[in-house]
Amino acid sequence: MPRLEELANVALRVPSILVLDLLYKCDIEGLTEHLKAKNEDMLFKYKYVIWNLYYIGHVVNLVVLILPLRHIVTLYLHILAAMLLYMGHQISKDYVREELQFGYEGAVYLNSLAFNRFVSALTSQIILSTLCAFLMKTRKVWIFSAHMLPLLARLCTIPHATLLLVNTFSMGLTGAGIAVFLLSHLFVPYGLARAAYSELLQLEVIDLYRLMAVGISLWTQFAVPVLFSVFWFVLFVVQLGSDISSGNLSTSHQGIIFFLVSECCATPYSLLGLTFVVSYLALGLLNLCKFYLGGYAAVQNENVMHRGVTEGVTLLLLALQTGLLDMQSLQRTFLLSIILFIVVTSTLQSMIEITDPVILSLGASRNRSLWKHFRGLSMCLLLLVFPIFMAYKISQFFHMDFWLLILVSSCMLTSLQVTGTMLIYSLFMVELFRSDPIESLDEVIYWVNAVSRVLEFMVALCVVAYGTWESLFGEWSWMGASVIIIHSYFNVWLRAQSGWKSFLLRQEAAKKINSLPKATTEQLERHNDVCSICFQEMNSAVITYCGHFFHGNCLRKWLYVQETCPMCHQAVRAKVADNSHSTGEAPPVATPQNAPDLAEQEDSNVPNEQNGTETVLEDQRVEDENENDQSGENKMDSRGLRFSSSGEFVEVSNCG
């Protein structure tokens, strides 16, 4: 039953939105201009009545739209009962007309044709009366049997002239019953409004959080996305059927889908429905991509940014900014095709964000499943070729200008990102078949990603520049200005800030690595251990000032994220070269206690690992003590570092 209630909750609200959509399309001003009256006073009254009916229609449908489900069911049951009563009176009216045409006034059971006509009409009337009683949940069937009076009069052999009066009387009797029913329930809307007002007073909606909770509850209760999606599909099917029946469509018509879709987004209600439809289609496509790459388990891991919301919001904002609703049919078709092109590009970008970590993890983890590699590479190939195909079609379909050039270039950037991902994957696979690892692999990966990010940043900057130019010297609007501001912050400022911060971190890490002393062969033999980061043997290593040995590349990757030693979590800083460095001597360090011979004294120039915390430089110790709190925080953070699929360290949250 819950499923049935959910279905009814959507299906019974769709007619209200359809009526609102029709009312929005009505040209009331054009209708009132063609009115004719005896004088201006009567014309004014006609216009007044029409406009009031127009507004009342909006209010009634909005009220029906937000009614609780049980009240909507009751309303539809009464409407259905009224329609059945109307059908009953139509059957009686047709029966009386046929009797008058037949001209037989004797007993109906004496004539076979009259008897057959009477039995079929009586059967229909009994069924209708029974259905009305069933819908109204009562056993008093006679209440809904007024339309059977002409049949009873004919059974009593009343003259034909009197049958017309009996039929009129039965219709008046039914109308009087309906009027009494409406008068007895005249204050039901007032009672519902009062109950709703009491509910609002009990909620005491004062703070923003409670107001948001009420809004989310109503959003879920009314199933707004599903409701408007179903409404749009119904509108699309009706429009398609109407065009097919009128012969407006032809198989050779290009862009027929865009034309039909544009016809179904001519009002705010249909535009909102198209927004939710696009959102659901994008969600389905992204889930299909997840399922193809990782199976059913990957679909369960939902990402807020991969739920199709971005695509739907993009469509809505672009439609409002460009004034899509105010355009003619042909102009709206062309503009909508460009907007949908942008939405598809955004969907492809989300698919790249899903595919990128999967294909890189396959290369970095040395997974030997050929089927997984095939799925990842085939998805990358699709994301490489399809944006190029889209850019070609859009350039053939529209006249190329600067704005369209930006759109095509952003589409080509999608293919460029996939190319970078496949290049990094190829490097991982090459390293898999090598006996020794590639020393500068992380640098190559960084610069491949950097080129892609720089090109994305340049395209975003061009969009902002062109949008600002259009706002200053073209048509200015608050919507356009807000979109430019949001785009500038998220796609320009945050990207520039993140890229510059990453570049500075890499520079600082390289400076620190170059300032650290390199371990000699004797020290590596005496150390006789693996790198604490990658757990591989060390043929070459650097020594931190706290006395720990690491691969230079491993420590560099660590310092890209953290500024502390991976072992003791003391801050690692770049040291300025002094006179001792210029003469080729090691920097002076504290001599370890109980040094028995000269060899150990020479080795004391490099910090001893076992007594590392006691043999640090005095100035290093002072700086570490001054930043004790920062080291403690970094210690907590560095324990949450993990290797990413691209071979770099990333921070993960500590659970518990």
LUMDREN-827696 format. One record per residue (C-alpha): x, y, z; residue number from 1. Coordinates in Angstrom, 3 decimals, m for minus. Each point is the difference from the previous one (the first is absolute). Layout:
<atoms>
          x          y          z     k
          X          Y          Z   NUM
...
</atoms>
This chain:
<atoms>
          x          y          z     k
      0.000      0.000      0.000     1
      2.795      2.557      0.596     2
      0.984     m0.363     m3.658     3
     m3.603      0.611     m1.042     4
     m0.157      3.098      2.191     5
      3.213      1.349     m1.536     6
     m1.404     m0.586     m3.475     7
     m3.298      1.681      0.877     8
      1.830      2.901      1.660     9
      1.666      0.799     m3.327    10
     m2.727     m0.971     m2.478    11
     m2.789      1.951      1.736    12
      2.036      3.232      0.132    13
      1.060     m0.010     m3.657    14
     m3.390      1.275     m1.347    15
      0.293      3.124      2.153    16
      3.382      0.849     m1.534    17
     m1.376     m0.692     m3.481    18
     m2.854      2.442      0.594    19
      2.427      2.607      1.384    20
      2.144     m0.448     m3.101    21
     m3.030      0.495     m2.256    22
     m1.096      3.082      1.942    23
      3.479      1.494     m0.386    24
     m0.192     m0.485     m3.771    25
     m3.433      1.655     m0.233    26
      0.076      3.421     m1.625    27
     m2.579      1.767      2.161    28
      0.859      3.441     m1.356    29
     m0.548     m1.146     m3.574    30
     m3.293     m1.607      1.011    31
     m1.314      3.128      1.705    32
      0.963      2.170     m2.977    33
     m2.339     m1.983     m2.261    34
     m2.984      0.313      2.344    35
     m3.004      1.932     m1.234    36
     m2.645      1.602      2.184    37
     m2.801      2.538     m0.254    38
      1.935      2.629      1.945    39
      3.291      0.545      1.800    40
     m1.537     m0.777      3.373    41
     m1.014     m3.514     m1.060    42
      3.386     m0.552     m1.672    43
      1.749      0.946      3.221    44
     m2.175     m2.455      1.936    45
      0.790     m2.793     m2.466    46
      3.721      0.652      0.310    47
     m0.303      0.155      3.770    48
     m1.739     m3.392      0.128    49
      2.502     m1.639     m2.376    50
      3.038      1.255      1.899    51
     m1.512     m1.085      3.320    52
     m0.702     m3.466     m1.388    53
      3.593     m0.125     m1.249    54
      1.430      0.824      3.431    55
     m2.472     m2.266      1.801    56
      1.094     m2.852     m2.268    57
      3.615      0.528      1.070    58
     m0.905      0.132      3.680    59
     m2.237     m3.086     m0.117    60
      2.601     m2.097     m1.795    61
      2.755      1.124      2.353    62
     m2.169     m0.934      2.970    63
     m0.763     m3.412     m1.507    64
      3.707     m0.479     m0.707    65
      1.018      0.455      3.636    66
     m2.913     m1.890      1.577    67
      0.798     m3.119      2.053    68
     m0.392     m3.254     m1.879    69
     m3.175     m1.157      1.776    70
     m1.769      3.270     m0.815    71
      1.095     m0.228     m3.639    72
     m1.361     m3.560     m0.187    73
     m3.314      1.173      1.464    74
     m0.164      2.886     m2.481    75
      0.660     m2.264     m2.979    76
     m2.609     m2.510      1.208    77
     m2.620      2.741      0.099    78
      1.029      1.248     m3.447    79
     m0.215     m3.541     m1.360    80
     m3.448     m0.451      1.560    81
     m1.160      3.253     m1.603    82
      1.269     m1.211     m3.383    83
     m1.909     m3.277      0.434    84
     m3.185      1.915      0.794    85
      0.519      2.084     m3.125    86
      0.401     m3.189     m2.035    87
     m3.245     m1.327      1.507    88
     m1.931      3.080     m1.063    89
      1.531     m0.178     m3.482    90
     m1.185     m3.620     m0.291    91
     m3.514      1.035      1.100    92
      0.001      2.894     m2.451    93
      1.055     m2.258     m2.884    94
     m2.642     m2.576      0.995    95
     m2.784      2.597      0.007    96
      1.104      1.336     m3.401    97
      0.044     m3.516     m1.496    98
     m3.474     m0.707      1.415    99
     m1.350      3.171     m1.537   100
      1.507     m0.934     m3.345   101
     m1.336     m3.583      0.211   102
     m3.550      1.236      0.802   103
     m1.215     m3.108      1.845   104
     m2.016      0.921      3.145   105
     m1.208     m3.449      1.048   106
      1.422     m2.279      2.676   107
      3.719     m0.536     m0.503   108
     m0.253     m3.768      0.548   109
     m2.378     m0.332     m2.959   110
      2.545      1.263     m2.527   111
      3.362     m1.740     m0.335   112
      1.925      3.059     m1.197   113
     m1.423      2.222      2.725   114
      0.638     m2.707      2.589   115
      3.633     m0.491     m1.048   116
      0.594      3.743      0.051   117
     m1.588      0.277      3.444   118
      1.992     m2.913      1.481   119
      3.366      1.298     m1.243   120
     m0.715      3.524      1.309   121
     m1.229     m1.340      3.352   122
      3.059     m2.228      0.393   123
      2.333      2.917     m0.663   124
     m1.838      2.201      2.484   125
      0.084     m2.650      2.737   126
      3.759     m0.492     m0.484   127
      0.627      3.749      0.160   128
     m2.110      0.420      3.146   129
      1.776     m2.917      1.667   130
      3.410      1.443     m0.866   131
     m0.990      3.388      1.421   132
     m1.120     m1.612      3.255   133
      3.245     m1.996      0.130   134
      2.137      3.095     m0.518   135
     m1.904      1.935      2.653   136
      0.201     m2.998      2.380   137
     m3.741     m0.250      0.623   138
     m2.697     m2.643     m0.483   139
     m2.678      2.543     m0.895   140
      0.061     m0.596     m3.733   141
     m3.301      1.851     m0.466   142
      1.765      3.305      0.748   143
      1.791     m0.304     m3.359   144
     m3.008     m1.317     m1.977   145
     m1.733      3.222     m1.051   146
      1.087     m0.520     m3.619   147
     m2.053     m3.235     m0.051   148
     m3.319      1.902      0.252   149
     m0.521      0.202     m3.811   150
      0.388     m3.788     m0.217   151
     m2.518     m0.544      2.778   152
     m2.393      2.440     m1.699   153
      0.337     m1.888     m3.291   154
     m0.610     m3.271      1.815   155
     m3.268      1.486      1.278   156
     m0.974      0.823     m3.628   157
      0.022      3.758      0.563   158
     m0.474      1.942     m3.255   159
      3.102      1.063     m1.878   160
     m0.699      3.683      0.477   161
      0.158     m0.509      3.746   162
      3.328     m1.881     m0.210   163
      1.794      3.231     m0.849   164
     m1.396      1.663      3.123   165
      0.959     m3.011      2.127   166
      3.544      0.090     m1.402   167
      0.296      3.711      0.737   168
     m1.364     m0.567      3.511   169
      2.562     m2.771      0.642   170
      2.828      2.284     m1.070   171
     m1.287      2.755      2.271   172
     m0.301     m2.468      2.869   173
      3.615     m1.101     m0.449   174
      1.153      3.618     m0.252   175
     m1.864      0.872      3.200   176
      1.653     m2.925      1.784   177
      3.432      1.143     m1.137   178
     m0.751      3.568      1.091   179
     m1.082     m1.182      3.464   180
      3.177     m2.071      0.260   181
      2.198      2.952     m0.966   182
     m1.757      2.326      2.436   183
      0.382     m2.500      2.825   184
      3.749     m0.212     m0.731   185
      0.453      3.674     m0.770   186
      2.298      0.612      2.979   187
      2.215     m3.037     m0.571   188
      2.726      2.088     m1.747   189
     m0.139      2.434      2.918   190
      0.408     m2.880      2.442   191
      2.994     m1.341     m1.936   192
      1.624      3.435     m0.093   193
     m0.594      0.448      3.711   194
      1.494     m3.430      0.752   195
      3.058      0.821     m2.104   196
      0.402      3.325      1.794   197
     m0.221     m1.749      3.370   198
      2.704     m2.439     m1.096   199
      2.256      2.893     m0.942   200
     m0.579      1.665      3.358   201
      0.873     m3.214      1.818   202
      3.232     m0.306     m1.943   203
      1.123      3.449      1.169   204
      2.156      0.456     m3.049   205
      2.392      2.615      1.306   206
      3.537     m1.081     m0.779   207
      1.357     m0.820     m3.422   208
      0.810     m3.625      0.765   209
     m3.566     m0.855      0.975   210
     m1.313      1.787     m3.071   211
      2.373     m2.017     m2.187   212
     m1.139     m3.203      1.725   213
     m3.633      0.815     m0.801   214
      0.905      0.759     m3.613   215
      1.914     m3.263     m0.391   216
     m2.885     m1.911      1.573   217
     m2.518      1.507     m2.442   218
      2.402     m0.607     m2.898   219
      0.217     m3.685      0.930   220
     m3.703     m0.355      0.761   221
     m1.076      1.437     m3.358   222
      2.814     m1.838     m1.895   223
      0.673      3.181     m1.979   224
      2.728     m1.353     m2.355   225
     m2.010     m3.087     m0.953   226
     m3.215      2.030     m0.265   227
      1.394      2.552     m2.450   228
      1.867     m2.693     m1.954   229
     m3.225     m1.969     m0.529   230
     m1.794      3.216     m0.939   231
      2.648      0.800     m2.617   232
     m0.122     m3.492     m1.497   233
     m3.809      0.217     m0.256   234
      0.344      3.396     m1.655   235
      2.615     m1.369     m2.412   236
     m2.183     m2.977     m0.978   237
     m3.026      2.270     m0.513   238
      2.058      2.394     m2.137   239
      1.424     m2.880     m2.032   240
     m3.447     m1.496     m0.578   241
     m1.436      3.382     m0.935   242
      2.728      0.699     m2.563   243
     m0.268     m3.487     m1.495   244
     m3.796      0.230     m0.325   245
      0.215      3.452     m1.582   246
      2.724     m1.127     m2.420   247
      2.512      2.655      1.084   248
      2.804     m2.553      0.402   249
      1.943     m1.694     m2.755   250
      2.748     m2.590      0.060   251
      2.388      2.328     m1.857   252
     m0.374      2.797      2.519   253
      3.386      0.594      1.677   254
      0.160      0.744      3.670   255
     m3.503     m1.346      0.598   256
      0.822     m0.981      3.570   257
      1.293      3.494      0.791   258
     m3.143      1.484     m1.535   259
     m2.316     m2.162      2.092   260
      1.991      0.638      3.163   261
     m0.010      3.751     m0.638   262
     m3.769     m0.090     m0.466   263
     m0.245     m1.655      3.421   264
      1.938      2.692      1.864   265
     m2.001      3.093     m0.907   266
     m1.295      0.598      3.549   267
      1.670      0.128      3.430   268
     m1.724     m3.259      0.975   269
      1.237     m1.894     m3.061   270
      3.489      1.492      0.361   271
      0.125     m1.222      3.582   272
     m1.156     m3.417     m1.179   273
      2.731     m0.094     m2.666   274
      2.539      0.916      2.682   275
     m0.904     m3.034      2.094   276
     m0.132     m2.256     m3.077   277
      3.517      1.052     m1.009   278
      1.155     m0.538      3.580   279
     m1.407     m3.535      0.060   280
      1.465     m0.808     m3.422   281
      3.429      1.210      1.121   282
     m0.290     m2.032      3.203   283
     m0.895     m3.108     m1.991   284
      2.929      0.522     m2.358   285
      2.452      0.493      2.877   286
     m1.312     m3.083      1.806   287
      0.336     m1.969     m3.223   288
      3.612      1.163     m0.250   289
      0.640     m1.064      3.610   290
     m1.631     m3.370     m0.577   291
      2.038     m0.620     m3.147   292
      3.271      0.853      1.737   293
     m0.496     m1.489      3.452   294
     m3.156     m2.088      0.068   295
     m2.977      0.315      2.333   296
      2.155      0.905      3.022   297
      1.257      3.143     m1.738   298
     m3.565      1.240     m0.528   299
     m0.664     m0.168      3.743   300
      2.852      2.420      0.749   301
     m1.849      3.209     m0.770   302
      1.797      3.291     m0.442   303
     m1.988      3.178      0.557   304
      1.599      1.588     m3.068   305
     m0.911     m2.998     m2.183   306
     m3.762     m0.035      0.532   307
     m0.989      2.013     m3.070   308
     m0.783      3.134      2.004   309
      2.748      2.016     m1.684   310
     m1.363     m0.719     m3.467   311
     m3.567      0.927      0.952   312
      1.018      3.236      1.710   313
      2.210      0.903     m2.973   314
     m2.943     m0.398     m2.375   315
     m2.308      2.083      2.199   316
      2.485      2.849      0.518   317
      0.933      0.226     m3.674   318
     m3.665     m0.048     m1.039   319
     m0.869      2.802      2.419   320
      3.057      2.057     m0.882   321
     m0.553     m0.186     m3.758   322
     m3.759      0.608      0.173   323
     m0.953     m3.333     m1.533   324
     m3.685      0.290      0.939   325
     m0.505      3.292     m1.847   326
      1.318     m1.220     m3.364   327
     m1.862     m1.269     m3.017   328
     m0.094     m3.690     m0.795   329
      2.876     m0.084     m2.505   330
      2.284      2.232      2.067   331
     m0.775     m2.038      3.102   332
      0.932     m3.201     m1.861   333
      3.440      1.307     m0.989   334
      0.737      1.433      3.427   335
     m1.154     m3.148      1.772   336
      2.294     m2.129     m2.158   337
      2.983      2.101      1.133   338
     m1.082     m0.238      3.640   339
     m0.376     m3.771     m0.274   340
      3.457     m0.117     m1.594   341
      1.414      1.716      3.089   342
     m1.909     m2.394      2.271   343
      1.376     m3.035     m1.863   344
      3.506      1.440      0.336   345
     m0.542      0.324      3.750   346
     m1.208     m3.606      0.142   347
      3.094     m1.181     m1.869   348
      2.128      1.917      2.497   349
     m1.687     m1.868      2.848   350
      0.615     m3.277     m1.826   351
      3.693      0.890     m0.237   352
      0.072      0.655      3.746   353
     m1.419     m3.502      0.495   354
      2.277     m1.714     m2.519   355
      3.270      1.764      0.881   356
      0.607     m1.557      3.469   357
     m1.116     m3.424     m1.241   358
      2.408     m0.171     m2.944   359
      2.883      1.480      2.019   360
     m0.551     m2.427      2.862   361
      0.128     m2.883     m2.486   362
      3.397      1.180     m1.182   363
      1.413      0.882      3.420   364
     m1.205     m3.178      1.747   365
      1.349     m2.243     m2.787   366
     m3.350     m1.710     m0.399   367
      0.316     m2.816     m2.554   368
     m3.727     m0.426     m0.757   369
     m0.250      0.505     m3.762   370
     m3.780      0.523      0.176   371
      0.363      2.897      2.458   372
      2.700      1.594     m2.151   373
     m2.166     m0.427     m3.101   374
     m2.992      1.675      1.661   375
      2.087      2.913      1.209   376
      1.768      0.521     m3.328   377
     m3.220     m0.321     m2.012   378
     m1.659      2.639      2.181   379
      3.021      2.272     m0.459   380
     m0.172     m0.540     m3.754   381
     m3.686      0.961     m0.008   382
      0.717      3.143      2.026   383
      2.834      0.814     m2.394   384
     m1.933     m0.357     m3.264   385
     m3.512      1.167      0.932   386
      0.930      3.599      1.018   387
      1.892      0.396     m3.291   388
     m3.059     m1.235     m1.887   389
     m2.228      2.427      1.939   390
      2.320      2.915     m0.735   391
     m0.023     m0.882     m3.707   392
     m3.808     m0.230     m0.172   393
     m0.566      3.235      1.921   394
      2.458      1.863     m2.242   395
     m1.826     m1.337     m3.079   396
     m3.445      0.806      1.358   397
      0.630      3.574      1.221   398
      1.910      3.026     m1.181   399
      3.279      0.177      1.901   400
      0.447      3.062      2.225   401
      2.085      0.699      3.083   402
     m2.576     m1.357      2.462   403
     m0.439     m3.196     m1.985   404
      3.779     m0.284     m0.334   405
      0.274     m0.034      3.790   406
     m2.584     m2.782      0.181   407
      1.810     m2.070     m2.628   408
      3.352      0.562      1.706   409
     m1.436     m1.120      3.349   410
     m1.251     m3.122     m1.744   411
      3.445     m0.619     m1.465   412
      1.496      0.408      3.471   413
     m2.037     m3.017      1.040   414
      1.837     m2.077     m2.585   415
      3.279      1.535      1.151   416
     m0.667     m1.082      3.582   417
     m0.657     m3.553     m1.152   418
      3.231      0.096     m2.007   419
      1.922      1.023      3.125   420
     m1.626     m2.782      2.012   421
      0.868     m2.592     m2.626   422
      3.581      1.314     m0.153   423
      0.407     m0.396      3.765   424
     m1.530     m3.467     m0.222   425
      2.513     m0.865     m2.728   426
      2.873      1.157      2.217   427
     m1.239     m2.229      2.810   428
     m0.184     m2.955     m2.358   429
      3.515      0.708     m1.341   430
      1.303      0.089      3.560   431
     m1.692     m3.343      0.634   432
      2.165     m1.693     m2.625   433
      3.223      1.710      1.099   434
      2.375     m1.577      2.474   435
      0.736      3.325      1.704   436
     m2.544      2.774      0.685   437
     m0.070      3.248     m1.981   438
      1.669      2.594      2.222   439
     m1.798      3.096     m1.322   440
     m3.420     m1.609     m0.465   441
     m1.713      2.283      2.484   442
      1.417      3.074     m1.730   443
     m1.304     m1.175     m3.374   444
     m3.426     m0.677      1.517   445
     m0.035      3.431      1.609   446
      0.841      1.846     m3.210   447
     m2.503     m2.016     m2.040   448
     m2.725      0.987      2.466   449
      1.336      3.560      0.151   450
     m0.306      0.506     m3.767   451
     m3.609     m1.186      0.093   452
     m0.852      2.238      2.972   453
      1.643      3.049     m1.577   454
     m1.997     m0.430     m3.204   455
     m3.215     m0.417      2.020   456
      0.855      3.165      1.909   457
      0.584      1.933     m3.220   458
     m3.366     m1.067     m1.415   459
     m1.741      0.972      3.250   460
      1.776      3.353     m0.091   461
     m1.158      0.588     m3.583   462
     m3.583     m0.780      1.025   463
      0.185      2.558      2.815   464
      1.584      2.622     m2.256   465
     m2.579     m0.473     m2.748   466
     m2.876     m0.077      2.480   467
      1.222      3.211      1.623   468
      0.332      1.659     m3.411   469
     m3.557     m0.988     m0.911   470
     m1.303      1.264      3.347   471
      1.731      3.369     m0.331   472
     m0.610      0.718     m3.681   473
     m2.944     m2.294     m0.741   474
     m3.146     m0.954      1.884   475
      0.598      0.178      3.759   476
     m2.076     m2.015      2.481   477
      0.223     m1.056      3.620   478
     m0.196     m3.651     m1.019   479
      2.925      0.336     m2.397   480
      2.061      1.919      2.540   481
     m0.639     m2.609      2.698   482
      0.998     m2.834     m2.356   483
      3.230      1.814     m0.909   484
      0.823      0.598      3.671   485
     m0.626     m3.638      0.937   486
      1.985     m1.220     m3.006   487
      2.867      2.382      0.831   488
      0.202     m1.211      3.579   489
     m0.272     m3.754     m0.512   490
      1.623     m0.487     m3.411   491
      2.580      2.802     m0.009   492
      0.926      1.156      3.474   493
     m0.082     m3.377      1.775   494
      1.826     m1.705     m2.876   495
      2.688      2.681     m0.082   496
      0.393     m0.121      3.775   497
      0.238     m3.795      0.047   498
      2.484     m0.136     m2.883   499
      2.249      2.691      1.454   500
     m0.037     m1.648      3.412   501
      0.933     m3.356     m1.545   502
      2.848      1.622     m1.930   503
      1.384      1.690      3.126   504
     m0.213     m3.252      1.967   505
      1.999     m1.809     m2.653   506
      2.605      2.751     m0.086   507
      0.322     m0.067      3.775   508
      0.235     m3.797      0.016   509
      2.746      0.043     m2.638   510
      1.912      2.614      2.007   511
     m0.226     m2.111      3.136   512
      1.125     m3.176     m1.778   513
      3.006      1.768     m1.530   514
      1.041      1.349      3.404   515
      0.018     m3.428      1.664   516
      3.279     m1.985      0.063   517
      0.222     m3.143     m2.109   518
      0.905     m3.287      1.653   519
      3.310     m1.649     m0.881   520
      0.416     m3.670     m0.865   521
      1.443     m0.763      3.445   522
     m2.947      1.675      1.726   523
     m2.501     m1.948     m2.121   524
      1.765     m3.268      0.826   525
      0.042      0.845      3.700   526
     m3.656      1.079     m0.150   527
     m0.984     m3.225     m1.821   528
     m3.719      0.801     m0.198   529
     m2.696      0.796     m2.553   530
     m1.610      3.342     m0.732   531
     m2.715      0.636      2.584   532
     m2.303      1.460     m2.643   533
      0.098     m2.458     m2.914   534
      1.544     m2.992      1.878   535
      2.547     m0.536     m2.806   536
      3.775     m0.438      0.302   537
      2.062      3.169     m0.086   538
      2.919      0.283     m2.419   539
     m0.028      3.741      0.574   540
     m1.612      2.035      2.746   541
     m0.175      3.369      1.696   542
      0.258      0.509      3.747   543
     m2.277      2.370      1.853   544
      1.390      2.132      2.819   545
     m1.801     m2.257      2.444   546
      2.041     m2.973     m1.243   547
     m2.409     m1.974     m2.225   548
      0.803     m1.509     m3.408   549
     m2.383      0.265     m2.966   550
      0.033     m0.180     m3.758   551
      0.287      3.502     m1.394   552
     m3.045     m0.385     m2.253   553
     m2.079     m1.590      2.760   554
      0.773      2.801      2.439   555
     m0.710      2.581     m2.701   556
     m3.475     m1.462     m0.555   557
     m0.579      0.067      3.752   558
      1.087      3.626      0.281   559
     m2.457      0.960     m2.742   560
     m2.731     m0.608      2.578   561
      1.663      0.190      3.432   562
      2.913      2.043      1.332   563
      0.999     m2.500      2.699   564
      2.160     m3.108      0.178   565
     m2.044     m3.155     m0.687   566
      1.595     m1.776      2.998   567
      0.311      2.461      2.890   568
     m2.183      2.781     m1.440   569
      2.528      2.745      0.629   570
     m0.091      2.888     m2.429   571
      2.278     m0.373     m3.024   572
      1.446      3.346     m1.091   573
      2.366      1.128     m2.694   574
      3.400      1.023      1.386   575
      1.959      2.929     m1.386   576
      3.515     m0.937     m1.135   577
      2.807      1.354      2.235   578
      3.819      0.154     m0.190   579
      0.422     m3.625      0.943   580
     m2.052     m0.986     m3.023   581
      2.165      2.141     m2.243   582
      3.117     m1.828      1.143   583
     m1.613     m3.378     m0.588   584
     m0.296     m0.885      3.681   585
     m3.108     m1.344      1.633   586
     m1.950      2.392      2.206   587
      0.928     m0.131      3.692   588
     m2.215     m2.212      2.071   589
     m0.153     m1.029      3.633   590
      2.453     m2.841      0.713   591
     m1.763     m3.162      1.211   592
      0.756     m1.105      3.519   593
      2.426     m2.852      0.713   594
      1.747      0.263     m3.398   595
      2.941     m2.466      0.406   596
      2.059      0.615     m3.106   597
      0.742      2.420     m2.786   598
     m2.198     m1.791     m2.538   599
     m3.043      0.586      2.112   600
      1.005      3.627      0.394   601
      0.160      0.344     m3.777   602
     m3.347     m1.674     m0.340   603
     m1.413      2.435      2.516   604
      0.078      2.612     m2.760   605
     m3.108     m1.818     m1.218   606
     m2.744     m0.489      2.613   607
     m0.224     m3.494      1.476   608
     m3.422     m1.610     m0.608   609
     m0.276     m1.725      3.389   610
      0.758      3.148      1.972   611
     m1.487      2.350     m2.562   612
     m2.033      2.015      2.411   613
      3.066      0.680      2.189   614
      2.394      0.967     m2.813   615
     m1.976      2.632     m1.881   616
      1.508      3.402     m0.533   617
     m0.435      2.416      2.864   618
     m1.662      2.598     m2.164   619
     m2.299     m2.660     m1.454   620
     m0.977     m1.048      3.510   621
     m0.791      3.553      0.992   622
     m2.170      0.501     m3.081   623
     m1.780     m3.295      0.636   624
     m0.754      0.968      3.591   625
     m1.379      3.348     m1.118   626
     m2.400     m1.771     m2.377   627
     m0.951     m2.885      2.262   628
     m3.703      0.468     m0.532   629
      0.318      0.107     m3.775   630
      2.040     m3.195      0.021   631
     m2.643     m1.675      2.115   632
     m2.702      0.962     m2.454   633
      2.079     m1.158     m2.945   634
      0.621     m3.253      1.798   635
     m3.696     m0.578      0.282   636
     m0.493      0.887     m3.669   637
      2.927     m1.961     m1.407   638
     m1.302     m3.227      1.433   639
     m2.935      0.351     m2.341   640
      2.097      0.030     m3.201   641
     m0.397     m2.672     m2.624   642
      1.391     m0.622     m3.480   643
     m2.315      1.107     m2.792   644
     m0.442     m1.788     m3.306   645
      2.323      2.545     m1.657   646
      2.862     m0.885      2.330   647
     m0.331      3.050      2.270   648
     m1.085      0.399      3.606   649
     m3.499      1.176      0.832   650
     m1.662      0.718      3.317   651
     m2.781     m2.241      1.261   652
     m2.257      0.590      2.959   653
      0.607     m2.002      3.159   654
     m3.075     m1.965      1.052   655
     m0.109     m0.445      3.757   656
</atoms>
